[in-house]
């Protein structure tokens, strides 16, 4: 199997079915084998029921479900471990980044790049477009937070948090056993580990639409920054070696 697609979902009853159907509309036109793994992270709404119905309807959809919320990082990691594909993509359930961005990914992977991430920042790629932007305070807190991330953990990447990243199995074999974080900064930790082990990271521009249903609030941003300091401590202590 070429591709595993990991979709972490926490209280995504509004988005999940439409998002998965849009994924399948794109994927059925491709000439490779794939699977979709929905990881329900202890949702308290109808997410689990919707995901179960999708898994019953489509043979190439699998549901992993937990009773309690463990965090997005834990959900993504669980899906990546379960993925059978040569490459594993994790992508957000709100469909902010369209799955058709995969068209830009394959040429880079075919050149031997082990990790490709999408970026919402024009400092990463000038062709990036934010069709629907985040609210003012989120944009500027994100910029401030990224400067801290670059200073402490991940060099020369201006958007470590965009929910569209694809990894080769080789890269995952290096990264997954060394991960320690379960929540918001897991993306930054994955990239920090990749840089520590000199894995090449490619960046594609994204056409991004902020979801009005996003539940990432101020507490989430502050929690993410706290976890970034943990990444720095792990780097200093050599825990990612």
BELWOHU-V821672 format. One record per residue. N is the residue number from 1. RES is the residue in one letter. SS is DSSP state (helix for helix, strand for strand, loop for the rest). PSI is psi in radians with two decimals (* if undefined). Layout:
BEGIN
n=(N	N)
res=(RES	RES)
ss=(SS	SS)
psi=(PSI	PSI)
END
This chain:
BEGIN
n=(1	2	3	4	5	6	7	8	9	10	11	12	13	14	15	16	17	18	19	20	21	22	23	24	25	26	27	28	29	30	31	32	33	34	35	36	37	38	39	40	41	42	43	44	45	46	47	48	49	50	51	52	53	54	55	56	57	58	59	60	61	62	63	64	65	66	67	68	69	70	71	72	73	74	75	76	77	78	79	80	81	82	83	84	85	86	87	88	89	90	91	92	93	94	95	96	97	98	99	100	101	102	103	104	105	106	107	108	109	110	111	112	113	114	115	116	117	118	119	120	121	122	123	124	125	126	127	128	129	130	131	132	133	134	135	136	137	138	139	140	141	142	143	144	145	146	147	148	149	150	151	152	153	154	155	156	157	158	159	160	161	162	163	164	165	166	167	168	169	170	171	172	173	174	175	176	177	178	179	180	181	182	183	184	185	186	187	188	189	190	191	192	193	194	195	196	197	198	199	200	201	202	203	204	205	206	207	208	209	210	211	212	213	214	215	216	217	218	219	220	221	222	223	224	225	226	227	228	229	230	231	232	233	234	235	236	237	238	239	240	241)
res=(X	X	X	X	X	X	X	X	X	X	X	X	X	X	X	X	X	X	X	X	X	X	X	X	X	X	X	X	X	X	X	X	X	X	X	X	X	X	X	X	X	X	X	X	X	X	X	X	X	X	X	X	X	X	X	X	X	X	X	X	X	X	X	X	X	X	X	X	X	X	X	X	X	X	X	X	X	X	X	X	X	X	X	X	X	X	X	X	X	X	X	X	X	X	X	X	X	X	X	X	X	X	X	X	X	X	X	X	X	X	X	X	X	X	X	X	X	X	X	X	X	X	X	X	X	X	X	X	X	X	X	X	X	X	X	X	X	X	X	X	X	X	X	X	X	X	X	X	X	X	X	X	X	X	X	X	X	X	X	X	X	X	X	X	X	X	X	X	X	X	X	X	X	X	X	X	X	X	X	X	X	X	X	X	X	X	X	X	X	X	X	X	X	X	X	X	X	X	X	X	X	X	X	X	X	X	X	X	X	X	X	X	X	X	X	X	X	X	X	X	X	X	X	X	X	X	X	X	X	X	X	X	X	X	X	X	X	X	X	X	X)
ss=(loop	loop	strand	strand	strand	strand	strand	strand	strand	loop	loop	loop	loop	loop	loop	helix	helix	helix	helix	helix	helix	helix	helix	helix	helix	helix	helix	loop	loop	loop	loop	loop	loop	strand	strand	strand	strand	strand	strand	strand	strand	loop	loop	loop	loop	loop	helix	helix	helix	helix	helix	helix	helix	helix	helix	helix	helix	loop	loop	loop	strand	strand	strand	strand	strand	strand	loop	loop	loop	loop	loop	helix	helix	helix	helix	helix	helix	helix	helix	helix	helix	helix	loop	loop	loop	loop	strand	strand	strand	strand	strand	loop	loop	loop	loop	loop	strand	loop	helix	helix	helix	helix	helix	helix	helix	helix	helix	helix	helix	helix	loop	loop	loop	loop	strand	strand	strand	strand	strand	loop	loop	loop	loop	loop	loop	loop	loop	loop	strand	strand	strand	strand	loop	loop	loop	helix	helix	helix	helix	helix	helix	helix	helix	helix	helix	helix	helix	helix	helix	helix	helix	helix	loop	loop	loop	loop	loop	loop	loop	loop	loop	loop	loop	strand	strand	strand	strand	strand	helix	helix	helix	helix	helix	helix	helix	helix	helix	helix	loop	loop	loop	loop	loop	loop	loop	helix	helix	helix	helix	helix	helix	helix	helix	helix	helix	helix	loop	loop	loop	loop	strand	strand	strand	strand	strand	loop	strand	strand	strand	loop	loop	loop	loop	loop	loop	loop	loop	helix	helix	helix	helix	helix	helix	helix	helix	helix	helix	helix	helix	helix	helix	helix	helix	helix	helix	helix	helix	loop	loop	loop	loop)
psi=(2.37	-0.80	2.28	2.33	2.07	2.19	1.71	2.43	2.11	1.97	0.95	0.56	-0.49	-0.58	-0.56	-0.89	-0.79	-0.70	-0.85	-0.71	-0.65	-0.64	-0.84	-0.64	-0.68	-0.82	-0.58	-0.22	-0.10	2.78	0.58	2.78	2.55	2.88	2.66	2.18	1.96	2.21	1.81	2.00	1.13	0.64	2.60	0.02	-2.59	0.25	-0.83	-0.72	-0.75	-0.77	-0.68	-0.73	-0.68	-0.70	-0.58	-0.58	-0.61	2.21	-0.48	0.28	2.29	2.49	2.24	2.24	2.36	2.64	-0.49	2.71	2.04	-0.29	2.64	-0.70	-0.75	-0.70	-0.78	-0.78	-0.73	-0.70	-0.70	-0.66	-0.66	-0.35	2.39	-0.09	2.76	-0.48	2.52	2.17	2.30	2.43	2.46	2.59	-0.19	-0.04	0.47	-0.55	1.96	2.48	-0.32	-0.19	-0.26	-0.48	-0.57	-0.27	-0.76	-0.71	-0.60	-0.75	-0.64	-0.31	-0.03	0.04	2.31	-0.43	2.33	2.26	2.63	2.58	2.47	0.02	2.28	-0.24	-0.41	-0.68	2.20	-0.28	0.04	2.43	2.26	1.71	-0.73	1.95	2.81	2.87	2.79	-0.87	-0.59	-0.71	-0.82	-0.58	-0.62	-0.72	-0.80	-0.79	-0.65	-0.62	-0.65	-0.74	-0.78	-0.67	-0.63	-0.52	-0.86	2.03	2.41	0.50	2.14	-0.24	1.69	-0.15	0.00	2.33	1.01	1.74	2.41	2.42	2.49	2.81	-0.62	-0.79	-0.74	-0.60	-0.51	-0.77	-0.87	-0.76	-0.29	-0.08	2.53	-0.27	2.50	-0.17	-2.29	-0.55	0.24	-0.58	-0.85	-0.65	-0.75	-0.75	-0.62	-0.74	-0.75	-0.79	-0.64	-0.62	0.26	0.65	2.32	2.36	2.07	2.68	2.28	2.61	2.61	2.54	1.90	2.43	1.99	2.35	2.30	-0.22	0.10	2.35	0.21	1.89	-2.91	-0.70	-0.69	-0.73	-0.78	-0.66	-0.71	-0.78	-0.67	-0.70	-0.51	-0.67	-0.60	-0.67	-0.77	-0.76	-0.73	-0.67	-0.78	-0.69	-0.10	0.38	-0.32	0.06	*)
END
